[in-house]
Amino acid sequence: MALGAVPAVALAYLSEEVRARSAAAAAGSYIAGTTVGGLLGRILSGIVGEPAGWRGGMWTVAAVCAVAAVLFLVLAPRAQGFVPGRLRTGEDASGVLIRLVTPLRSGAQLALYAQGFLLMGAFVAVYNYLGFHLAAEPFALPGWLVTLLFLAYLAGTLSSPWAGSLASRFGRYPVLLGATGVMAAGALLLLAGVTAFVLIGLLLFTAGFFGAHAVASGWAPVATGPSTRAQASSLYYFGYYAGSSLFGWALGIVFGGVDWTWFVVSVVVMCAVAAVLAAGALRGASGARPLDVVP
């Protein structure tokens, strides 16, 4: 519950404090930081957990989170663009509810939430089950090597700020579709019977996901009114974590009950559905084009 609040508030904060021209790049840089954090948590907890047990690993990650929170409080400048709801003239409980519901009336916002729901669901499912696939024949990779698959997160560290920069230059819409296409292409390479090709596919898949996520998550708060940015961001992350929970489980049934081929087909179909929804609702939405040419 606490984790979901952090990126929702962070991206709303960026959308209010960073110049509009730089908002997409700032969101991409933030998502790059989450890839480093995700990788660090997995690797660090494993290293400490081996000699100190799982509790030692958990306490180590908790300590890193505490240090990060203190650094944020010390280093982050005081907010200049945010106006707390309690200071808005005449707003009561009904006003808060209206601000929460308003983004749900927008087709563009719903399409953005669908990006988080479908693409994150596919991403989590691949990382949940690819290790089992590679540990079995014909790959038969050892457990320690399978664990290192998480190093592929570094592809997202590079792709997310790059996607943000491209979105600032060419518009969010084409970059979102392009990143989703890269993600689907990487997923198809996971069908290969050669380890090197599978690893290349994982790198492409990861880079594509984090590129798409950087664009979509940064787009949600700027594609709505100033008073509903935090709500739009939180709803995006509601879909994001709902997708990871649902598909991270459901595609395991496909993997265990059918086979790897149908698992990958399911992932590609999810990418395709996300792209179709984006094409239908986001082409003309706010932020779809570079700031310079938006009327």
C-alpha positions as CSV (number, residue, x, y, z in Angstrom):
1,M,0.0,0.0,0.0
2,A,2.8,2.4,0.8
3,L,4.8,1.5,-2.3
4,G,2.0,2.4,-4.6
5,A,1.7,5.9,-3.1
6,V,5.4,6.8,-3.7
7,P,5.5,6.9,-7.5
8,A,2.0,8.3,-7.7
9,V,3.0,11.3,-5.6
10,A,6.4,11.6,-7.2
11,L,5.1,11.9,-10.7
12,A,2.4,14.4,-9.7
13,Y,5.2,16.4,-7.9
14,L,7.3,16.4,-11.1
15,S,4.4,17.4,-13.3
16,E,3.8,20.4,-11.1
17,E,7.4,21.5,-10.3
18,V,9.2,20.9,-13.7
19,R,8.6,23.1,-16.7
20,A,6.1,21.5,-19.2
21,R,8.8,21.3,-21.9
22,S,10.9,19.1,-19.6
23,A,8.2,17.1,-17.9
24,A,8.5,14.0,-20.1
25,A,12.3,13.9,-19.7
26,A,12.0,14.3,-15.9
27,A,9.5,11.4,-15.7
28,G,11.8,9.3,-17.7
29,S,14.7,10.1,-15.4
30,Y,12.5,9.2,-12.4
31,I,11.6,5.8,-14.0
32,A,15.3,5.2,-14.6
33,G,15.8,5.6,-10.9
34,T,13.2,3.0,-10.1
35,T,15.0,0.5,-12.3
36,V,18.2,1.0,-10.3
37,G,16.2,0.6,-7.1
38,G,14.4,-2.5,-8.3
39,L,17.7,-4.1,-9.3
40,L,19.5,-3.0,-6.1
41,G,16.8,-4.4,-3.9
42,R,16.9,-7.8,-5.5
43,I,20.7,-8.1,-5.7
44,L,21.5,-6.6,-2.3
45,S,18.9,-8.7,-0.4
46,G,20.2,-11.8,-2.1
47,I,23.8,-11.0,-1.2
48,V,23.0,-10.2,2.5
49,G,20.3,-12.9,2.8
50,E,22.8,-15.7,1.9
51,P,24.9,-15.4,5.1
52,A,22.4,-13.5,7.3
53,G,19.1,-15.1,6.4
54,W,16.0,-13.7,4.8
55,R,15.3,-11.3,7.8
56,G,18.8,-9.8,7.3
57,G,18.0,-9.2,3.7
58,M,14.7,-7.6,4.4
59,W,16.2,-5.3,7.1
60,T,19.0,-4.3,4.7
61,V,16.4,-3.2,2.0
62,A,14.4,-1.4,4.6
63,A,17.5,0.5,5.7
64,V,18.2,1.5,2.1
65,C,14.6,2.8,1.8
66,A,15.0,4.8,5.0
67,V,18.2,6.4,3.8
68,A,16.5,7.3,0.5
69,A,13.6,8.9,2.3
70,V,16.0,11.0,4.4
71,L,18.0,12.1,1.3
72,F,14.8,13.1,-0.4
73,L,13.7,15.3,2.6
74,V,17.2,16.9,2.6
75,L,17.8,17.4,-1.1
76,A,14.4,18.0,-2.7
77,P,13.4,21.7,-3.0
78,R,10.3,23.0,-1.4
79,A,7.3,22.6,-3.7
80,Q,6.4,25.8,-5.6
81,G,3.6,24.7,-7.9
82,F,1.5,22.5,-5.6
83,V,-1.6,23.9,-3.8
84,P,-2.9,21.6,-1.1
85,G,-6.6,20.8,-1.4
86,R,-7.3,22.2,2.1
87,L,-6.2,25.6,0.8
88,R,-8.5,25.5,-2.3
89,T,-11.4,27.9,-1.8
90,G,-14.7,26.2,-1.0
91,E,-13.5,22.6,-1.5
92,D,-15.2,20.0,0.8
93,A,-15.4,16.2,0.8
94,S,-17.5,16.2,-2.3
95,G,-14.9,18.3,-4.1
96,V,-12.2,15.7,-3.3
97,L,-14.5,12.9,-4.6
98,I,-15.1,14.9,-7.8
99,R,-11.3,15.3,-8.4
100,L,-10.9,11.5,-8.0
101,V,-13.6,10.6,-10.4
102,T,-12.9,13.3,-13.0
103,P,-10.0,11.5,-14.7
104,L,-12.1,8.3,-15.0
105,R,-14.4,10.3,-17.4
106,S,-11.6,10.8,-19.9
107,G,-11.0,8.2,-22.6
108,A,-7.4,9.3,-22.9
109,Q,-6.8,8.8,-19.2
110,L,-8.5,5.3,-19.3
111,A,-6.2,4.4,-22.2
112,L,-3.2,5.5,-20.2
113,Y,-4.3,3.4,-17.2
114,A,-4.7,0.5,-19.6
115,Q,-1.1,0.9,-20.6
116,G,0.1,0.4,-17.0
117,F,-2.4,-2.4,-16.4
118,L,-1.4,-4.5,-19.5
119,L,2.2,-3.7,-20.0
120,M,3.2,-4.0,-16.3
121,G,1.2,-7.2,-16.2
122,A,3.2,-8.6,-19.1
123,F,6.5,-7.4,-17.7
124,V,6.0,-9.0,-14.2
125,A,4.8,-12.2,-15.7
126,V,7.9,-12.6,-17.9
127,Y,10.2,-11.9,-15.0
128,N,8.2,-14.3,-12.8
129,Y,8.4,-17.3,-15.1
130,L,11.3,-16.8,-17.5
131,G,13.7,-18.2,-14.8
132,F,11.8,-21.5,-14.7
133,H,11.8,-21.7,-18.4
134,L,15.6,-21.2,-18.6
135,A,16.3,-23.6,-15.7
136,A,14.6,-26.4,-17.7
137,E,15.8,-28.1,-20.8
138,P,17.2,-27.3,-23.3
139,F,18.8,-24.4,-21.4
140,A,19.4,-26.0,-18.0
141,L,20.9,-22.8,-16.6
142,P,22.1,-22.9,-12.9
143,G,20.2,-21.0,-10.3
144,W,22.9,-18.3,-9.7
145,L,22.9,-17.5,-13.4
146,V,19.1,-17.3,-13.6
147,T,19.2,-14.8,-10.7
148,L,21.4,-12.5,-12.7
149,L,18.6,-12.1,-15.3
150,F,17.5,-9.1,-13.1
151,L,20.6,-7.3,-14.4
152,A,18.5,-6.8,-17.6
153,Y,16.8,-4.0,-15.6
154,L,19.8,-1.9,-16.6
155,A,18.3,-1.8,-20.1
156,G,15.4,0.1,-18.6
157,T,17.8,2.4,-16.8
158,L,19.0,3.5,-20.2
159,S,15.7,3.4,-22.2
160,S,13.5,5.3,-19.8
161,P,15.3,8.6,-19.8
162,W,15.9,8.2,-23.5
163,A,12.2,7.7,-24.1
164,G,11.5,10.8,-22.0
165,S,13.9,12.8,-24.1
166,L,12.4,11.5,-27.4
167,A,8.9,12.2,-26.1
168,S,9.9,15.9,-25.4
169,R,11.2,16.1,-29.0
170,F,8.7,14.1,-31.0
171,G,5.7,13.8,-28.8
172,R,4.6,11.1,-26.4
173,Y,2.3,9.2,-28.7
174,P,4.8,7.9,-31.3
175,V,7.3,7.1,-28.6
176,L,4.8,5.1,-26.6
177,L,3.8,3.1,-29.6
178,G,7.4,2.5,-30.6
179,A,8.4,1.4,-27.1
180,T,5.5,-1.0,-27.0
181,G,6.5,-2.4,-30.4
182,V,10.1,-3.0,-29.1
183,M,8.6,-4.7,-26.1
184,A,6.5,-7.1,-28.2
185,A,9.5,-7.8,-30.5
186,G,11.6,-8.7,-27.5
187,A,8.9,-11.0,-26.2
188,L,8.9,-12.9,-29.5
189,L,12.6,-13.5,-29.2
190,L,11.9,-15.3,-25.9
191,L,10.6,-18.2,-28.1
192,A,14.1,-18.9,-29.4
193,G,15.9,-22.1,-28.4
194,V,19.3,-20.4,-28.0
195,T,20.1,-18.7,-24.7
196,A,21.9,-15.7,-26.3
197,F,18.8,-14.9,-28.4
198,V,16.5,-15.2,-25.3
199,L,18.8,-12.8,-23.4
200,I,18.7,-10.3,-26.3
201,G,15.0,-10.6,-26.3
202,L,14.8,-10.0,-22.6
203,L,16.9,-6.8,-22.9
204,L,14.7,-5.5,-25.7
205,F,11.6,-6.5,-23.8
206,T,12.8,-4.7,-20.7
207,A,14.0,-1.6,-22.5
208,G,10.6,-1.4,-24.4
209,F,8.6,-1.7,-21.2
210,F,10.4,0.9,-19.2
211,G,10.4,3.3,-22.2
212,A,6.6,2.8,-22.5
213,H,6.1,3.1,-18.8
214,A,8.1,6.3,-18.6
215,V,6.0,7.9,-21.2
216,A,2.6,6.7,-20.0
217,S,3.2,7.4,-16.3
218,G,4.5,10.9,-17.0
219,W,1.7,11.6,-19.5
220,A,-1.2,10.8,-17.1
221,P,-0.7,13.7,-14.7
222,V,-0.1,16.3,-17.5
223,A,-3.1,15.1,-19.6
224,T,-5.6,16.3,-17.0
225,G,-6.3,19.6,-15.2
226,P,-4.0,21.0,-12.6
227,S,-6.4,20.2,-9.8
228,T,-6.5,16.4,-10.7
229,R,-2.9,15.6,-11.5
230,A,-2.3,13.7,-8.3
231,Q,-5.5,11.7,-8.8
232,A,-4.6,10.9,-12.4
233,S,-1.2,9.7,-11.4
234,S,-2.6,7.6,-8.5
235,L,-5.1,6.0,-10.8
236,Y,-2.4,5.1,-13.3
237,Y,-0.5,3.3,-10.6
238,F,-3.6,1.6,-9.4
239,G,-3.9,0.1,-12.8
240,Y,-0.1,-0.6,-12.9
241,Y,-0.1,-2.6,-9.7
242,A,-3.4,-4.3,-10.4
243,G,-2.0,-5.5,-13.7
244,S,1.1,-6.9,-12.0
245,S,-1.0,-8.7,-9.4
246,L,-3.5,-10.1,-11.8
247,F,-1.3,-11.1,-14.8
248,G,1.7,-12.0,-12.7
249,W,-0.6,-14.8,-11.3
250,A,-2.8,-15.6,-14.3
251,L,-0.1,-16.0,-16.9
252,G,1.5,-18.5,-14.5
253,I,-1.5,-20.7,-15.1
254,V,-0.8,-20.4,-18.9
255,F,2.8,-21.3,-18.4
256,G,2.2,-24.2,-16.0
257,G,-1.0,-25.5,-17.7
258,V,-0.1,-25.1,-21.4
259,D,3.4,-24.2,-22.5
260,W,5.9,-21.4,-23.0
261,T,4.8,-20.6,-26.5
262,W,1.3,-19.8,-25.4
263,F,2.7,-17.8,-22.5
264,V,4.7,-15.6,-24.9
265,V,1.7,-15.3,-27.3
266,S,-0.4,-14.0,-24.3
267,V,2.3,-11.4,-23.6
268,V,2.4,-10.3,-27.2
269,V,-1.4,-10.0,-27.3
270,M,-1.4,-7.8,-24.2
271,C,1.2,-5.5,-25.9
272,A,-1.0,-5.4,-29.0
273,V,-4.1,-4.6,-27.0
274,A,-2.3,-1.8,-25.2
275,A,-1.1,-0.4,-28.6
276,V,-4.6,-0.5,-30.1
277,L,-6.1,1.3,-27.1
278,A,-3.3,3.9,-27.3
279,A,-3.9,4.4,-31.0
280,G,-7.7,4.8,-30.5
281,A,-7.6,7.3,-27.6
282,L,-4.2,9.0,-27.4
283,R,-3.4,10.2,-30.9
284,G,-4.9,13.6,-30.4
285,A,-4.6,13.8,-26.6
286,S,-2.8,16.5,-24.7
287,G,0.9,15.8,-24.9
288,A,0.7,13.5,-27.9
289,R,2.8,15.9,-29.9
290,P,5.9,18.0,-29.1
291,L,5.1,21.1,-27.0
292,D,6.3,23.4,-29.8
293,V,3.4,22.4,-32.1
294,V,0.6,21.9,-29.7
295,P,-2.0,24.6,-30.5
